[in-house]
Amino acid sequence: PHPTFLLTIFTPQSLTKPLAVLTATAKHRLLSADITTPLLLAPSNASLPATLSSLHQPSAAIPLDTFVQILEILDVGSSKWEQISTLESERKGETTKGREIIRVLPPAAGEHDRGSTAATQHIAPPPPPTGPSNPTLGPHKVLLQDMKGTKIWGFEFTRIIGLGGASIGCKMWLRKGCRVARGMVLLEPGSCGVVGGKIEGLDRGWREGKEGRLRA
């Protein structure tokens, strides 16, 4: 992180707090922030070469460990109709277990101490999901952005733990030597890793417009 960013956390008033608390605060703010924000990351942090996304370059490699954030996630392993059906089920408060459909019902008044199995009872519709939906199996195609705003697409060549349930703004490390083919980063467990995080506003807007993009 940039020294200016750290100074907003390590203030004279905060020096009485345990170091572990301050470290956790810094990590949370960093993972929740847009990494293109000025004075967030130190200038010494590596960025992606501008030519890396060229389709005319058969093969290349990430020259240095690079911190990036996710701006778009596409589940290329599922059809658009499958994804739309999943979103509709989530909106109805339904999940699936094998071939069984499970409907999650909020407890009605007086039902906190006894179960209710009446699936036809009148209930208020559940609020729209605001967090990550059930992780998808993929493979996934993701749009990545570095601290300077340079963007490049990445493809989940081998399954990456945490990528299927990632939010928009989620941070990742691209390791030195990570392969790039025809402007596409090949994401593999040994060459990249999901750090976590979310940019709240971007993620909310992305999720609200996801079904519309799938239907377009």
Backbone as CSV, one residue per row, in Angstrom:
resi,resn,N_x,N_y,N_z,CA_x,CA_y,CA_z,C_x,C_y,C_z
1,PRO,0.819,-1.218,0.000,0.000,0.000,0.000,0.852,1.268,0.000
2,HIS,0.275,2.353,-0.476,0.955,3.644,-0.490,1.032,4.185,0.937
3,PRO,2.127,4.860,1.296,2.241,5.439,2.645,1.064,6.332,3.025
4,THR,0.529,7.071,2.056,-0.612,7.944,2.339,-1.825,7.135,2.795
5,PHE,-2.032,5.991,2.168,-3.134,5.110,2.560,-2.935,4.595,3.984
6,LEU,-1.718,4.213,4.314,-1.438,3.681,5.650,-1.576,4.749,6.729
7,LEU,-1.279,6.003,6.378,-1.379,7.083,7.363,-2.820,7.335,7.799
8,THR,-3.789,6.963,6.952,-5.192,7.129,7.343,-5.615,6.091,8.381
9,ILE,-4.812,5.061,8.538,-5.118,3.987,9.489,-4.235,4.069,10.726
10,PHE,-2.943,4.265,10.498,-2.001,4.342,11.614,-1.869,5.797,12.070
11,THR,-2.904,6.284,12.714,-2.935,7.652,13.230,-2.472,7.658,14.684
12,PRO,-2.132,8.830,15.226,-1.738,8.885,16.646,-2.802,8.302,17.572
13,GLN,-4.075,8.490,17.224,-5.158,7.985,18.062,-5.269,6.460,18.005
14,SER,-4.788,5.868,16.899,-4.931,4.419,16.735,-3.767,3.625,17.313
15,LEU,-2.737,4.317,17.777,-1.544,3.623,18.257,-1.806,2.801,19.513
16,THR,-2.908,3.056,20.184,-3.233,2.277,21.383,-3.909,0.949,21.034
17,LYS,-4.310,0.787,19.776,-4.978,-0.445,19.362,-3.950,-1.529,19.047
18,PRO,-4.297,-2.789,19.229,-3.379,-3.885,18.896,-3.014,-3.862,17.415
19,LEU,-1.793,-4.263,17.108,-1.336,-4.271,15.721,-2.218,-5.170,14.855
20,ALA,-2.688,-6.271,15.416,-3.536,-7.185,14.647,-4.824,-6.502,14.193
21,VAL,-5.368,-5.636,15.035,-6.597,-4.908,14.692,-6.332,-3.919,13.566
22,LEU,-5.229,-3.199,13.660,-4.884,-2.222,12.625,-4.586,-2.916,11.298
23,THR,-3.923,-4.060,11.369,-3.620,-4.817,10.156,-4.903,-5.303,9.487
24,ALA,-5.843,-5.790,10.296,-7.121,-6.258,9.756,-7.901,-5.107,9.126
25,THR,-7.832,-3.928,9.741,-8.512,-2.751,9.193,-7.923,-2.367,7.845
26,ALA,-6.594,-2.367,7.771,-5.920,-2.025,6.516,-6.281,-3.018,5.414
27,LYS,-6.304,-4.299,5.753,-6.639,-5.326,4.759,-8.069,-5.160,4.272
28,HIS,-8.997,-4.921,5.199,-10.404,-4.762,4.815,-10.593,-3.562,3.889
29,ARG,-9.975,-2.447,4.223,-10.125,-1.243,3.393,-9.499,-1.445,2.018
30,LEU,-8.372,-2.143,1.980,-7.699,-2.375,0.707,-8.539,-3.275,-0.193
31,LEU,-9.090,-4.337,0.375,-9.872,-5.275,-0.422,-11.227,-4.701,-0.825
32,SER,-11.669,-3.643,-0.159,-12.952,-3.012,-0.484,-12.789,-1.822,-1.421
33,ALA,-11.556,-1.468,-1.724,-11.281,-0.263,-2.509,-11.024,-0.586,-3.975
34,ASP,-11.161,0.432,-4.803,-10.789,0.354,-6.216,-9.285,0.580,-6.295
35,ILE,-8.542,-0.395,-6.808,-7.079,-0.284,-6.783,-6.545,0.771,-7.748
36,THR,-7.417,1.334,-8.597,-6.968,2.423,-9.463,-7.035,3.774,-8.757
37,THR,-7.541,3.792,-7.520,-7.617,5.031,-6.745,-6.214,5.571,-6.488
38,PRO,-5.953,6.859,-6.771,-4.626,7.427,-6.520,-4.213,7.286,-5.060
39,LEU,-2.948,7.042,-4.842,-2.346,6.951,-3.509,-2.889,5.781,-2.686
40,LEU,-3.382,4.759,-3.365,-3.813,3.550,-2.653,-2.691,2.517,-2.626
41,LEU,-2.128,2.229,-3.795,-1.006,1.299,-3.885,0.275,2.062,-4.178
42,ALA,1.367,1.551,-3.678,2.665,2.200,-3.882,3.058,2.140,-5.356
43,PRO,3.740,3.172,-5.868,4.165,3.187,-7.275,5.072,2.021,-7.639
44,SER,5.717,1.437,-6.642,6.630,0.320,-6.904,5.898,-0.970,-7.258
45,ASN,4.580,-1.012,-7.049,3.815,-2.204,-7.415,3.833,-2.400,-8.923
46,ALA,3.938,-3.647,-9.335,4.001,-3.958,-10.760,2.643,-3.761,-11.421
47,SER,2.681,-3.434,-12.701,1.456,-3.313,-13.492,1.613,-4.153,-14.757
48,LEU,0.523,-4.351,-15.456,0.545,-5.182,-16.653,1.129,-4.419,-17.840
49,PRO,2.008,-5.035,-18.623,2.508,-4.386,-19.838,1.350,-4.086,-20.789
50,ALA,1.390,-2.948,-21.430,0.294,-2.536,-22.311,0.111,-3.476,-23.497
51,THR,1.186,-4.156,-23.912,1.119,-5.028,-25.088,0.654,-6.445,-24.752
52,LEU,0.441,-6.712,-23.468,0.146,-8.087,-23.048,-1.187,-8.590,-23.603
53,SER,-2.133,-7.690,-23.816,-3.460,-8.091,-24.290,-3.554,-8.189,-25.811
54,SER,-2.436,-8.038,-26.496,-2.441,-8.089,-27.955,-2.790,-9.490,-28.459
55,LEU,-3.744,-9.563,-29.378,-4.137,-10.845,-29.962,-3.088,-11.376,-30.925
56,HIS,-2.168,-10.517,-31.326,-1.139,-10.912,-32.287,0.072,-11.543,-31.612
57,GLN,0.053,-11.622,-30.298,1.170,-12.199,-29.555,0.806,-13.632,-29.154
58,PRO,1.394,-14.633,-29.828,1.005,-16.027,-29.573,1.170,-16.453,-28.121
59,SER,2.260,-16.051,-27.502,2.490,-16.445,-26.110,3.339,-15.403,-25.401
60,ALA,3.088,-15.260,-24.121,3.839,-14.316,-23.290,3.697,-14.780,-21.846
61,ALA,4.253,-13.993,-20.936,4.166,-14.334,-19.517,4.112,-13.055,-18.697
62,ILE,3.453,-13.117,-17.550,3.419,-11.983,-16.630,4.841,-11.769,-16.109
63,PRO,5.436,-10.588,-16.320,6.842,-10.387,-15.945,7.099,-10.321,-14.448
64,LEU,6.123,-9.819,-13.674,6.296,-9.667,-12.226,4.973,-9.966,-11.523
65,ASP,5.039,-10.327,-10.251,3.810,-10.517,-9.479,2.964,-9.248,-9.576
66,THR,1.704,-9.383,-9.970,0.849,-8.222,-10.223,-0.484,-8.364,-9.499
67,PHE,-0.870,-7.301,-8.807,-2.128,-7.245,-8.050,-3.212,-6.703,-8.966
68,VAL,-4.321,-7.427,-9.110,-5.396,-7.014,-10.016,-6.748,-7.161,-9.318
69,GLN,-7.775,-6.584,-9.940,-9.141,-6.730,-9.435,-10.046,-7.199,-10.566
70,ILE,-11.129,-7.881,-10.201,-12.067,-8.440,-11.174,-13.172,-7.424,-11.478
71,LEU,-13.391,-7.165,-12.771,-14.444,-6.240,-13.202,-15.630,-6.951,-13.853
72,GLU,-15.432,-8.187,-14.273,-16.497,-8.949,-14.939,-16.220,-10.432,-14.749
73,ILE,-17.279,-11.202,-14.535,-17.160,-12.652,-14.390,-18.181,-13.306,-15.310
74,LEU,-17.716,-14.166,-16.191,-18.597,-14.894,-17.097,-18.457,-16.385,-16.827
75,ASP,-19.577,-17.053,-16.608,-19.572,-18.502,-16.412,-19.754,-19.154,-17.780
76,VAL,-18.659,-19.524,-18.408,-18.741,-20.084,-19.759,-19.049,-21.578,-19.736
77,GLY,-19.149,-22.157,-18.541,-19.473,-23.574,-18.429,-20.961,-23.843,-18.350
78,SER,-21.769,-22.788,-18.242,-23.228,-22.937,-18.165,-23.873,-22.112,-19.269
79,SER,-24.976,-22.613,-19.810,-25.684,-21.865,-20.845,-26.359,-20.645,-20.232
80,LYS,-26.715,-19.691,-21.083,-27.407,-18.500,-20.593,-28.727,-18.876,-19.923
81,TRP,-29.434,-19.856,-20.500,-30.722,-20.240,-19.934,-30.547,-20.849,-18.546
82,GLU,-29.511,-21.655,-18.362,-29.244,-22.237,-17.041,-28.981,-21.142,-16.013
83,GLN,-28.213,-20.144,-16.409,-27.896,-19.053,-15.489,-29.132,-18.217,-15.168
84,ILE,-29.977,-17.979,-16.176,-31.213,-17.226,-15.945,-32.126,-17.996,-14.994
85,SER,-32.232,-19.308,-15.180,-33.067,-20.136,-14.306,-32.572,-20.089,-12.871
86,THR,-31.253,-20.092,-12.705,-30.669,-20.014,-11.364,-31.005,-18.686,-10.707
87,LEU,-30.892,-17.601,-11.471,-31.210,-16.279,-10.930,-32.685,-16.179,-10.549
88,GLU,-33.559,-16.752,-11.375,-34.991,-16.721,-11.067,-35.289,-17.507,-9.795
89,SER,-34.614,-18.640,-9.615,-34.812,-19.451,-8.410,-34.340,-18.710,-7.170
90,GLU,-33.201,-18.031,-7.292,-32.682,-17.266,-6.157,-33.639,-16.142,-5.785
91,ARG,-34.241,-15.534,-6.792,-35.178,-14.442,-6.545,-36.426,-14.947,-5.814
92,LYS,-36.799,-16.192,-6.070,-37.956,-16.797,-5.402,-37.590,-17.393,-4.046
93,GLY,-36.311,-17.364,-3.718,-35.880,-17.945,-2.456,-35.720,-19.444,-2.522
94,GLU,-35.471,-19.972,-3.728,-35.328,-21.410,-3.905,-33.873,-21.782,-4.142
95,THR,-33.502,-22.952,-3.641,-32.202,-23.533,-3.951,-32.445,-24.967,-4.389
96,THR,-31.435,-25.599,-4.945,-31.589,-26.981,-5.389,-30.641,-27.893,-4.647
97,LYS,-31.108,-29.118,-4.418,-30.288,-30.157,-3.809,-30.522,-31.410,-4.627
98,GLY,-29.592,-31.684,-5.551,-29.827,-32.754,-6.499,-30.982,-32.371,-7.403
99,ARG,-32.017,-33.216,-7.429,-33.218,-32.921,-8.221,-34.320,-32.307,-7.369
100,GLU,-34.029,-32.112,-6.098,-35.029,-31.589,-5.173,-34.940,-30.075,-5.084
101,ILE,-36.078,-29.410,-5.162,-36.134,-27.955,-5.019,-36.500,-27.624,-3.584
102,ILE,-35.676,-26.835,-2.946,-35.904,-26.446,-1.558,-36.271,-24.979,-1.527
103,ARG,-37.436,-24.668,-0.955,-37.862,-23.271,-0.851,-37.631,-22.795,0.577
104,VAL,-36.887,-21.713,0.693,-36.583,-21.152,2.001,-37.678,-20.172,2.375
105,LEU,-38.424,-20.480,3.442,-39.530,-19.636,3.875,-39.158,-18.903,5.150
106,PRO,-39.334,-17.593,5.195,-39.106,-16.876,6.447,-40.168,-17.263,7.453
107,PRO,-39.840,-17.378,8.757,-40.830,-17.788,9.753,-41.953,-16.776,9.873
108,ALA,-43.196,-17.276,9.888,-44.356,-16.400,10.073,-44.501,-16.080,11.546
109,ALA,-45.373,-15.115,11.855,-45.585,-14.729,13.249,-46.063,-15.927,14.048
110,GLY,-45.414,-16.183,15.172,-45.790,-17.296,16.030,-45.214,-18.623,15.602
111,GLU,-44.412,-18.621,14.531,-43.852,-19.860,14.033,-42.404,-20.055,14.443
112,HIS,-41.858,-19.183,15.276,-40.449,-19.279,15.643,-40.161,-20.548,16.432
113,ASP,-41.169,-21.045,17.186,-40.940,-22.196,18.048,-41.480,-23.493,17.470
114,ARG,-42.116,-23.426,16.292,-42.599,-24.668,15.695,-42.457,-24.579,14.179
115,GLY,-42.084,-25.676,13.581,-41.811,-25.674,12.153,-43.081,-25.559,11.346
116,SER,-42.958,-25.090,10.110,-44.105,-24.988,9.218,-43.743,-25.640,7.904
117,THR,-44.601,-26.523,7.430,-44.333,-27.223,6.178,-45.291,-26.807,5.080
118,ALA,-46.088,-25.796,5.321,-47.076,-25.369,4.323,-46.398,-24.539,3.258
119,ALA,-46.116,-25.188,2.122,-45.414,-24.488,1.051,-46.316,-23.520,0.324
120,THR,-47.651,-23.638,0.574,-48.579,-22.774,-0.155,-49.016,-21.578,0.655
121,GLN,-48.465,-21.417,1.895,-48.886,-20.300,2.712,-48.439,-18.982,2.100
122,HIS,-49.174,-17.925,2.384,-48.841,-16.609,1.839,-47.643,-16.033,2.590
123,ILE,-46.609,-15.705,1.867,-45.400,-15.141,2.472,-44.943,-13.960,1.639
124,ALA,-44.214,-13.094,2.294,-43.633,-11.960,1.574,-42.464,-12.464,0.752
125,PRO,-42.256,-11.957,-0.466,-41.135,-12.402,-1.283,-39.821,-12.020,-0.624
126,PRO,-38.789,-12.879,-0.753,-37.506,-12.578,-0.140,-36.841,-11.408,-0.837
127,PRO,-36.009,-10.667,-0.137,-35.304,-9.558,-0.768,-34.330,-10.071,-1.804
128,PRO,-34.007,-9.282,-2.828,-33.063,-9.720,-3.846,-31.700,-9.950,-3.233
129,PRO,-30.936,-10.947,-3.733,-29.626,-11.231,-3.166,-28.682,-10.066,-3.358
130,THR,-27.915,-9.765,-2.328,-26.957,-8.662,-2.403,-25.528,-9.156,-2.359
131,GLY,-25.338,-10.417,-2.006,-23.991,-10.967,-1.923,-23.771,-11.983,-3.008
132,PRO,-22.612,-12.671,-2.989,-22.324,-13.679,-3.991,-23.363,-14.790,-3.955
133,SER,-23.832,-15.217,-5.116,-24.741,-16.344,-5.175,-23.936,-17.622,-4.989
134,ASN,-24.618,-18.784,-5.093,-23.905,-20.034,-4.935,-22.764,-20.101,-5.931
135,PRO,-21.582,-20.520,-5.494,-20.438,-20.580,-6.399,-20.742,-21.432,-7.625
136,THR,-20.352,-20.957,-8.784,-20.557,-21.700,-10.016,-19.310,-22.511,-10.333
137,LEU,-19.500,-23.599,-11.066,-18.388,-24.514,-11.336,-17.473,-24.018,-12.444
138,GLY,-18.021,-23.214,-13.361,-17.193,-22.689,-14.431,-16.970,-23.712,-15.535
139,PRO,-15.908,-23.551,-16.307,-14.844,-22.549,-16.128,-15.348,-21.121,-16.317
140,HIS,-14.555,-20.177,-15.823,-14.936,-18.772,-15.840,-13.978,-17.940,-16.698
141,LYS,-14.550,-16.904,-17.262,-13.767,-15.900,-17.978,-13.925,-14.603,-17.195
142,VAL,-12.819,-13.965,-16.845,-12.882,-12.775,-15.989,-12.108,-11.619,-16.617
143,LEU,-12.642,-10.425,-16.443,-11.955,-9.218,-16.892,-11.160,-8.669,-15.718
144,LEU,-9.854,-8.558,-15.900,-8.949,-8.138,-14.833,-8.417,-6.735,-15.099
145,GLN,-8.152,-5.997,-14.031,-7.643,-4.626,-14.142,-6.547,-4.407,-13.112
146,ASP,-5.460,-3.757,-13.531,-4.376,-3.474,-12.590,-4.501,-2.059,-12.030
147,MET,-3.533,-1.648,-11.230,-3.594,-0.359,-10.543,-3.579,0.836,-11.499
148,LYS,-3.051,0.647,-12.714,-2.996,1.732,-13.689,-4.216,1.752,-14.606
149,GLY,-5.122,0.808,-14.414,-6.328,0.763,-15.233,-6.220,-0.128,-16.454
150,THR,-5.054,-0.743,-16.663,-4.875,-1.649,-17.796,-5.726,-2.898,-17.590
151,LYS,-6.452,-3.293,-18.634,-7.367,-4.433,-18.526,-6.926,-5.579,-19.431
152,ILE,-7.242,-6.785,-18.980,-6.955,-7.979,-19.770,-7.917,-9.081,-19.330
153,TRP,-8.307,-9.914,-20.267,-9.186,-11.032,-19.940,-8.371,-12.217,-19.447
154,GLY,-8.950,-12.955,-18.519,-8.326,-14.176,-18.032,-9.295,-15.336,-18.167
155,PHE,-8.752,-16.525,-18.413,-9.585,-17.720,-18.557,-9.150,-18.765,-17.544
156,GLU,-10.126,-19.346,-16.856,-9.852,-20.361,-15.836,-9.455,-21.672,-16.522
157,PHE,-8.179,-21.789,-16.834,-7.650,-22.946,-17.549,-7.754,-24.203,-16.687
158,THR,-7.482,-24.029,-15.404,-7.669,-25.075,-14.397,-8.443,-24.443,-13.246
159,ARG,-9.318,-25.214,-12.618,-10.200,-24.646,-11.603,-9.420,-23.926,-10.500
160,ILE,-9.865,-22.691,-10.201,-9.247,-21.853,-9.172,-10.195,-21.772,-7.982
161,ILE,-9.720,-22.141,-6.814,-10.545,-22.085,-5.612,-10.945,-20.635,-5.314
162,GLY,-12.232,-20.408,-5.147,-12.728,-19.079,-4.796,-13.179,-18.236,-5.968
163,LEU,-12.838,-18.639,-7.187,-13.187,-17.805,-8.340,-14.680,-17.885,-8.660
164,GLY,-15.285,-19.057,-8.488,-16.694,-19.226,-8.812,-17.629,-18.395,-7.953
165,GLY,-17.215,-18.059,-6.734,-18.057,-17.256,-5.853,-17.548,-15.848,-5.656
166,ALA,-16.630,-15.413,-6.520,-16.024,-14.086,-6.367,-17.013,-12.973,-6.692
167,SER,-16.799,-11.816,-6.076,-17.605,-10.623,-6.316,-16.859,-9.682,-7.254
168,ILE,-17.563,-8.707,-7.793,-16.915,-7.686,-8.603,-16.068,-6.816,-7.670
169,GLY,-14.821,-6.620,-8.052,-13.884,-5.907,-7.183,-13.007,-6.843,-6.387
170,CYS,-13.267,-8.153,-6.503,-12.431,-9.149,-5.825,-10.990,-9.009,-6.314
171,LYS,-10.052,-9.111,-5.390,-8.641,-8.948,-5.724,-7.978,-10.298,-5.985
172,MET,-7.023,-10.285,-6.913,-6.265,-11.483,-7.256,-4.791,-11.150,-7.420
173,TRP,-3.957,-12.139,-7.228,-2.540,-12.034,-7.560,-2.289,-12.821,-8.838
174,LEU,-1.620,-12.200,-9.793,-1.089,-12.903,-10.954,0.404,-13.049,-10.715
175,ARG,0.868,-14.275,-10.615,2.261,-14.517,-10.274,3.189,-14.353,-11.475
176,LYS,4.421,-14.038,-11.184,5.444,-13.948,-12.226,5.510,-15.274,-12.979
177,GLY,5.481,-15.184,-14.299,5.529,-16.382,-15.125,4.169,-16.906,-15.531
178,CYS,3.101,-16.308,-15.016,1.745,-16.714,-15.396,1.597,-16.603,-16.916
179,ARG,1.108,-17.655,-17.550,1.081,-17.707,-19.009,-0.030,-16.838,-19.608
180,VAL,0.284,-16.257,-20.764,-0.674,-15.454,-21.521,-0.639,-15.939,-22.964
181,ALA,-1.799,-16.220,-23.546,-1.866,-16.692,-24.925,-2.883,-15.867,-25.701
182,ARG,-2.428,-15.234,-26.771,-3.306,-14.415,-27.617,-4.112,-13.405,-26.807
183,GLY,-3.440,-12.737,-25.874,-4.086,-11.696,-25.085,-4.973,-12.201,-23.971
184,MET,-4.896,-13.481,-23.649,-5.725,-14.080,-22.602,-4.829,-14.700,-21.533
185,VAL,-5.016,-14.272,-20.269,-4.255,-14.856,-19.165,-4.830,-16.235,-18.858
186,LEU,-3.965,-17.240,-18.800,-4.400,-18.599,-18.487,-4.294,-18.798,-16.982
187,LEU,-5.430,-18.817,-16.324,-5.464,-18.874,-14.862,-5.351,-20.317,-14.377
188,GLU,-4.301,-20.586,-13.617,-4.039,-21.905,-13.060,-3.653,-21.753,-11.595
189,PRO,-3.913,-22.772,-10.755,-3.635,-22.657,-9.318,-2.208,-22.258,-8.973
190,GLY,-1.242,-22.712,-9.729,0.140,-22.397,-9.400,0.598,-21.020,-9.833
191,SER,-0.202,-20.356,-10.669,0.248,-19.077,-11.220,-0.619,-17.889,-10.810
192,CYS,-1.671,-18.140,-10.034,-2.525,-17.036,-9.587,-3.261,-17.456,-8.321
193,GLY,-3.873,-16.493,-7.666,-4.618,-16.799,-6.453,-5.668,-15.747,-6.171
194,VAL,-6.808,-16.170,-5.646,-7.884,-15.258,-5.265,-7.630,-14.763,-3.851
195,VAL,-7.566,-13.440,-3.683,-7.334,-12.838,-2.370,-8.659,-12.548,-1.669
196,GLY,-9.650,-12.077,-2.441,-10.959,-11.761,-1.872,-11.278,-10.282,-1.967
197,GLY,-12.372,-9.881,-1.340,-12.783,-8.482,-1.354,-13.922,-8.222,-2.321
198,LYS,-14.413,-7.000,-2.287,-15.542,-6.595,-3.120,-15.646,-5.083,-3.120
199,ILE,-15.937,-4.504,-4.296,-16.262,-3.083,-4.391,-17.784,-3.005,-4.389
200,GLU,-18.347,-2.599,-3.280,-19.781,-2.724,-3.025,-20.650,-2.163,-4.149
201,GLY,-20.411,-0.915,-4.546,-21.249,-0.284,-5.559,-21.171,-0.976,-6.906
202,LEU,-19.964,-1.329,-7.336,-19.789,-2.004,-8.621,-20.432,-3.381,-8.604
203,ASP,-20.250,-4.100,-7.501,-20.801,-5.449,-7.409,-22.327,-5.425,-7.428
204,ARG,-22.929,-4.484,-6.695,-24.391,-4.390,-6.652,-24.957,-4.099,-8.043
205,GLY,-24.351,-3.128,-8.730,-24.818,-2.784,-10.066,-24.666,-3.935,-11.043
206,TRP,-23.568,-4.668,-10.917,-23.321,-5.806,-11.803,-24.366,-6.892,-11.592
207,ARG,-24.682,-7.180,-10.339,-25.650,-8.243,-10.037,-27.067,-7.839,-10.455
208,GLU,-27.404,-6.570,-10.259,-28.743,-6.110,-10.637,-28.950,-6.171,-12.147
209,GLY,-27.886,-5.992,-12.910,-28.016,-6.004,-14.364,-27.651,-7.323,-15.020
210,LYS,-27.293,-8.321,-14.221,-26.809,-9.589,-14.784,-27.866,-10.300,-15.617
211,GLU,-29.085,-10.403,-15.097,-30.130,-11.120,-15.835,-30.439,-10.422,-17.155
212,GLY,-30.463,-9.099,-17.141,-30.718,-8.356,-18.369,-29.650,-8.605,-19.415
213,ARG,-28.397,-8.683,-18.985,-27.308,-8.951,-19.932,-27.422,-10.361,-20.503
214,LEU,-27.834,-11.310,-19.684,-27.980,-12.685,-20.164,-29.130,-12.809,-21.161
215,ARG,-30.182,-12.026,-20.965,-31.345,-12.096,-21.852,-31.141,-11.309,-23.141
216,ALA,-30.168,-10.406,-23.158,-29.960,-9.544,-24.333,-29.525,-10.360,-25.555
